[in-house]
Amino acid sequence: MKQPRISASSYSNTAPLIWSFLYGSNRGRYELVLDNAPARSAELLSQNRVDAALIPIIEYQRNENLCIVPDVCVGAIDRVDSVCLITDGRSLEDVSSVALDVSSRTSVSLTKILFAEFMGGGREYIDSRPDPEEMLRIADCALLIGDPALTVDESRFRKFDLATEWNSRTGYGFIFAMWTCPETGAESVSRIDFAGARDEGLAHVEEIISNYEKELRIDREDFVRYLMQTIVYKPTEQMLSGMDLYLNLASKHGLIKERKTVKFLG
């Protein structure tokens, strides 16, 4: 039987979801494809090059005949730390242009929704590499995601947490990514215990942190708090309601062609 292929980003916030496939009880049972950008996993899934992928939730709406694995996500309740807007000190209401790190399309769409729906209308958007200095040279504000956002120097930049901005305006949490697969391959993917892999990864957070702490240079206690408390790996009803509102607003503001009903695996 063909070995199933799955894909995910290599950001630290996905590490508890993939640890089992790299080092734990699922090692060798599945082929894991890693990339720095969550958007790349969505591309591999749309090209039928993987059987399941941890993709930005907005990409579910942009691809046909997909279903979502329930009970596992990368999300947040009222802060995320690793998805943010930064400025040179000005408020978000005062910016007229935004440089976008396009690695995560969910975060790009969330940024556009926040400005269009809650802060007076759209802004000028410029795609950019995730380099704070360069981004703020070409725009008033910059979107950073993943580990570059997690390590922003807040003594130099004013940081706005995107989950906090969303929660303060809607009262909801936010889901950034979920495991997704084609409906045609749902039966084989349903045999992969993604929830069990998540639980195994969370039980090995200390090992995960040891793998990342030299690279990210984050205080170990802060890193534990980030992975164990800030990031939420099991969606709550409040987060699912937030996802529903997010997708409705994405449709309202023309960020997706149509609002599809979310189909969950099984």
Secondary structure as UniProt FT lines:
FT   STRAND          5..9
FT   HELIX           12..14
FT   HELIX           15..22
FT   TURN            25..29
FT   STRAND          31..35
FT   HELIX           38..46
FT   TURN            47..48
FT   STRAND          52..56
FT   HELIX           57..62
FT   STRAND          66..68
FT   TURN            70..71
FT   STRAND          74..76
FT   STRAND          83..87
FT   HELIX           92..94
FT   STRAND          97..101
FT   TURN            102..103
FT   HELIX           105..113
FT   HELIX           114..118
FT   STRAND          124..128
FT   HELIX           132..138
FT   STRAND          141..145
FT   HELIX           147..150
FT   TURN            154..156
FT   STRAND          158..161
FT   HELIX           162..170
FT   STRAND          174..182
FT   HELIX           183..185
FT   HELIX           186..189
FT   TURN            190..191
FT   HELIX           194..202
FT   TURN            203..204
FT   HELIX           205..216
FT   HELIX           220..225
FT   HELIX           226..230
FT   HELIX           237..252
FT   TURN            253..254
//
